[in-house]
């Protein structure tokens, strides 16, 4: 197959024909070999991260519903590769098993449901079976050595713990007896959660820790059938997990599980419950992750649209920075404060400008957000847009009559920031809007001085054409030409000399630019 790929003409159609031929060969094998190939390709194609050979061997050795792994069921690597007709290879250094070519992944992304439609269900069932093994009934590990040994012995455990919820949700097997039984096993659930946490923290940062309850993991995976059963049984729905202090509603909102959120709201849980540390409510989590329908449910349940987390950021602030336009629209319509400031004094518009969220900025400007609001460093949205080259947002702000020459705590204007960072299009907008091209900062440096130092040729050209003073001196009597020469900015030096810059001017140490 690899040799075939080398001689094929470039193009999706040619590659597709080669992969179809390979799959035809796979289909022509005996049933056991064909089924194994389907499982291998299903795992590699649908896994959420690259798999090592040992992880894949364990995955292929799992018998659904059995209490432990029979390692005699784990196929040899040579057999795994041979049944796949050249479609998979192994990286000898990392021991990652992967598809032979990036186009192979693209092909199976389009066609996996034709060749191995049960892949997601199989992966979900394998993960849940693995997590439910008797060895994990002992619960979380009490020492780092024990935890490391458990992961080393059970190589699929880390993957299964972190991605079972994804595969379960995708494959719609949440109401299966297998999943329900897993969620009922308190020690197994706690052990699973410890492995989930380990991917974010060191072992010592996890302590003290005894894990979550089944309702937390059901909320994580969006298993509304299990949640409905727990509601009927009168289980405490306000329980907080012992690492993050999140309620089931918080977990469901964070992951966008609309039906679970609806069930919990109807069960009258506290929609304002904050987790520990981050102090985020369910609405904050949902807004941050762009879960529009969940945001709508929580707003209708009278959740506080201006609630603040530990950094005083609101749902609107999080939605703005992430560019979640529909969520921003919902929050604005719910009368969220468009000018609320976080711990750095930044507003939603400031965050939208910094990150180039054009549509969000438009919504906020239309909602009468203050376009000249200043943060703790006295920087405005236009200042942030200019520094980061957010041309379309800068255009919106300029059209909204934002102050072009507003100065921050270092007396730098938007044009100064655009010049330093070579943001040619934003600089052009500001110059055309009549921004002051010779404005000085707290070191008496102008936009041209910053452009010269950093070799921003196109911006320097714009400033020179706009009649910027080419001989203006900073607080050390250095001119733009002096800065350009010092930093070896040859093209800018040429521009300044052609613009008749004074080559004999001296700085505070008596040095001339070309000396």
N, C-alpha and C positions, 0 to 999 in steps of 0.2 A: 504493500500500500504506500509506504514512504517513497519507494522508487517511482510509483505511478504519479505521486503528487509532484515530483520534481519535473516530470516531462509534460504535465498537463498545461494547457494554455491557461493564463490567469482568467478567472471569471467564475461567478457563482454557479453557472450552469455546468461547467466542466467539472468542478469539484463535486457538485451534487451527483453527477453521473458516477463518479468514482465511489462515492459513499454508498450509493444505491447498490452498486456492484458488490461492495464489501458486505452490505447487509444481506444481499441475496445469498452470498456464501455462508453467512452466519445462519440464515434461515434453513439452509440445506444440511446443516449438521444434525446429529441425533438430538432428541428432545432435551436430554440433560445438558449437553454442551450449549445448545441454543438458549435454554433458560438461564444458564450461568452467564452467557454473554449479555443477555438482556439485563440481568441484574447488575453486572459490572458497568455497562454503559449507562444504565439508569442512575446508579450512584454517582458516577463521575460527572454526568451531565447535570443532574439536579441537586447535587450537594451544594451547600451554601459556602463552602470553602474547599480548597484542594485537600484531597485525602492521601494519607500515607498508605503504603502497601499493607502495613500491619493493621491499620484501621479498617481498610477495605476487607482484609481477610476475616477479621472478626465480624464485620457487617454481613459478609456472605455466609458465615458459619452459624448465624443466629437461626434458631427454630422458633417461630412465633408462638408465644405463650408458654415456653419452657422456662423453668426456674434457674437454669444456669447454662453456660456455654460449653458445648462439647467441641473441644478444639480439633477433634478428628474430622469435624464437618468443615473446617476452614480450608479452602482449596489452596494448593501450591501456586506461587506466583507464576511459574512457567505455564501452568494450566490457564490461569486467568488471562494472560496475554495471548496465548495461542488460540483460544476460542473466539477472540475478538477480531480476527482477520486483519491484523495490522493497524487497527484503529486506536490502540492505546500504546503508550510508551512509559517507561519509568526513568525518572531522573536519578542517576546513580548516587549523586551527592546527597540530595534531600530525601530520597526514597518516596517522593511524590509520584503518584500514578496519575497520568493525565491523557487527554486525547492527543492524537499525533500532530494536530495542526489547529491553529485558531479558527480556521474555516470549518473544522469538524464540529467545534462547539456551536458555531453559528448554524450549521446544518441541523444539528440535533435540537437546538433551541426552537427551530421551526417545525421539526418533524417528530419530536420525541413521543408525542401522543399516538402517532401511527405505529411506531416500532415497539415502544414499551410504555403503554398508557397507564400501567399500574405502578410506575416507578415511585411517585410521591406517596402513594398508600403503603407500598412496601417499605420505603425508608421510614415513614412514620411508625409503622408497626414494629420494625426492627429496633428503632430508638426506644420506644416505650417498653418493649420486651426487655431490652438490655438494662434500662434503668430500673426495672422491676426485679432483677435477679436477686436471689436470696442473699448473696454476699453484701448487698446494700441495705438489708433489713436492720443492720446494726446502727444505722443512722450516720450522722456526720462524723468525720474524723476529729479526734481531740488533739492530735499533734500533727505537725507538718510532715514528719517522716512517714506517719501512717497514711496521711492523705496522698503524698507523693507515691508511696508504694501501691496504693489503690489505683491511682491513675496509670502507673506503669504496667500493672498486671492486667488492667481492664482498659485497653488502649482506645476503645471506642467511646468510653464514658464521657470524656470531655465534649466530643462532638454531640453525642446524644443529649446530654444535659442542656447544651446551649441552643440546639436547633430542633428538638422534638416538637416544640410548640409551633414553629413555622411549618414543618411538614404536616403536622396534625391538622392545622388550620387549612392548609392548601388542599389536603386530601379529603377533608370533611369527614373524618372518622372520630370526631370528638365524642360522639354518643355511643361508641363501640364499647362492649364489655371490657376489652383490653385496657382502654384508656380510663374508663370509670374505675376499674380495679386498681390501677396505678395511683390515681388521685386519692383513693381511700387509705393508702398505706402511708401512715404518718412519717415513719422513719425513712422510708424510701424517698418520699417527697422532700424531707429535710436534707437528706444526702444529695439529692439532685440539685437542690438550690445552692448548696455549698459549692458544687462544681460550677454552677452558673456564676456565682459571685467570684470564684477564683479567676475567671477570665478578666475581671476588672481590678482585682485587688491582690496584694500579697496575702499569704496565709495569715500572718500576724495581724494584718489590717482587717481580717474577717472576724476576729474574735472580739467579744464573745458572740457565738452564733449557733443557733440550733435550727435554722431554716424557716421555711414558710409552711403554710397549711395548703391543703388541696384547693381551697377556694382561691388562693392567690395564683396558683398555677393554672387553674381553670380560667381565671380572668386573663392571665397572660396569653393563653392559647385561644381565647374566645369560645370556650366550651359552655354554651348557654344551657345545654341540657343538664349538665352537672350542677351548674349554678342554680337552676330552677329547683332541682332536687334538694339542694342545701337550704334554699329559702323555705321550701315546704317543711323541712326538718327543723327549722328554727335555729340554724347555726348562726353564730355571731358574725354578721356580715361587716362589722366595723373593725374586725381584727387587723392589726398592723403587723407586717412582717418585721422580723427582728434585726434586719440589716439596714433597710432604707426607711422603715416606718411607713410604708405605703399600705393603704387599704386595697381590697379587691377592686373597688371602683377606680382608684388611681391607676392600678395595673391595667385594667381594661381600657381606660381612657387613653393612657400612654400608647397603647398598641392599637387603638382604633377599632375596638370590638363593640360595635353599635348595639347589638342585641343584648350583650351582657350589661352594658351601661344602662340600657332601658330597663332591664329587669331589676337592677340594683336601685335605680332612681324610683321605680314604682314600689320598691320595698322600703322606701323612705330612709335610705342611708344618708349620712352626712355628706353633702356635695362639696362642703368647704374643708374637709379633712386635709390637713397638711402633713407631708412626710417630714422626717427629721433631716436636719442638715440643709437640704435645698429649700425646704419650706414651700414646696410646690403643691398646689391643689390639683384635682383632676382636670379642671378647665385649663390650667397652665400647661399640663402635660399634653392635653389634646391639641391646644393651640400651637404649641412648640413643634409638634409633629405633623401638623396640617390635617388633622382628622375632622373634616368639616361637619359630618353628620353627628359626630359625638359632641362637638362644640355646640351645635344647634340644640341637641338634647339637654345639655347642661345649662345653656342660657335659658331655655324654656323652663328648666327646673329652678330658676332664680339663683343660679350660681353667681357669685360676685365677679363681674366682668373686669373690675379694677384691682383684684386681689394681687398681692405682691409677694415675690419669693425672697430668699435671703439676700439677693442683690437688688431688691426693690424693682424687679422687672415684672411687668404685667403680661397677661395673655397677648395683648395687642403688640407689646414690645417684642415678644418671642415670635409671633406670627410675622411681624414686619421684617425682622432680621433674616428669617428663613424664606421670605418671599411667598408666604401662603396667602395668596390674593383673596380667595373665597372666605377664608377664616377672618381676614382683616375686614372684609365687607360685613360679615355677620356681627363682628364686635363693634364696628362703627355704628351699624344700625341699632345695636343694643345700647348705644349711648356710652360706650367706653371712652375714657378720657384720652383724647388724641395727643395731649401735651404732657402726659405724666412722665416724670424723670426717674431714672434708675440711680444706682449708687455712684455712677460716673457723671450723672447729670444729663445723660443722653435720652432723647425722646424716641418714640417709634419712627418719626420721620428722619431723625439723625441716623438711626440704624439702617433704615431703608436706603438712605443716600450713600452711606459708607459701603454698603454691600451691593449697590446697583440694582435695587428692586424697583424698577421703573413703574410697574402697574400699581404696586403698593404705595409708592410715593404719590402717584396721581390720585389715588383714593384719599390719602391723608390730606393732601393739599386741597382737594375738593371739600373735605370735611373741615376746612378752616384751621388746619394745624399751623402753628406758628413757624413760618419758614426761616425766621431769624433767631430762633431759640438758641441759647448758648449752653454748652455743657460745662463741666467743672474746669476745663481748660480753655473756656470761652470760644470753643469751636462751634460753628454753625453747621447745619446740614450741607450747605454749599461748600464749606471748607473741606468736609469729609469727601464729598463727591469729587471735588477738584483733585485732592491728593490721590484718590484711587482711580481716577480716570473714568468716572461714571458719567459719560457724555450725555446720555438721554435724561438722567435724573438732573444733571446740572442745567440742561435746557428747560426742564419743567420748573426748576427753582428760579431761574432767571426770568422766565415768563411770568412767574408768580411774584415778581418784583422783590426777590431776595436782595439783601444788601451786598453789592459786589465787593465792597472794600472793607467789610467788617474785619476787625483784627482779633486774633486770639491772645492768649496770655504771653505769647512771645512776639506779639505785634505782627504776626504773619497773616496775610490775606489769602483768599482762595487762589489768586493768581500766583502768589509766591509758592504755594504748595504744588500747584500744577507745573510750574516751571522747574522746580527741583526734581520732580519725578517724571518729567518728560511727557506730560499729558497734553499732547499737541492739540487734539480736538477740543478739549475743555478750555485750554488757553485761548484758542481761537474764538470760542464762544464768549469768554470773558472780555477779551480785547474788543471784539465787535460790539459788545454791550457797554463799552466805554469804561471798563475797569481801569483804575489808576496803574499805569505800567511802571511808574517810578516810586511806588509806595515802599517805605523802609520799615524793616522789622526792628527788634530790640538791639540788633547788632549793626543797624544801619545798612543792612543788605537788601537789595532790590531783587525782583524776579529775575532780571537779567544776570545778576551776580550768581544766583543759585543755578540758573541754566548753564552759565559758563563753567562753573566749578564741576558740574556733573556731566558735561558734554552733551547737553540736550540741544543739538544743532537746530532742529526744526522749530523748537520753541524760541530759541535765541533769534532765529530768522524772523519769526512773527513779531517779537518784541522790538527788534531793530527797525522793522518796517513800520511799526506803530510809533516810531520816534522815541523809543526809550533812550535815556541818557547813557551813552556808552562809556562815559568817563566818570560816572557817579562813584563816590568813594564810601566805603563802609567805616566802621569805628576804628579800623586799623589802617585806614587810608588805602585799602586795596580796591582796585577797579575790577570790573568783569574780565578785562584782558589779563590782569595779574592772576586771577583765579584760573582762567583757562590755560595759561602757560604753566602754572604750577602743577596742574594735574594732567598735562599732556593732551589737552583737548584740541588737537590740531585743526579740525574743521571749524570749530568755534573761533579759534584764533584768527583764521582766515577771514571769517565773517566780520569780526570786530575790526581787523585792520582795514578791510574794504570799506567799513563804515566810518573810517577816519578816527578810530580810537587813538588816544594819545599814548604813544609808545615810550614816552619819556617821563610819565608821571611816576612819582615815588610814594612808596608806602611809609608807615611809621618807623621803619628801620632803614629808610633811605634806599630801598631796592626798587629798581625799575623792572617792568614786566619781562623784558627780553635780556636782562643782564645776567 
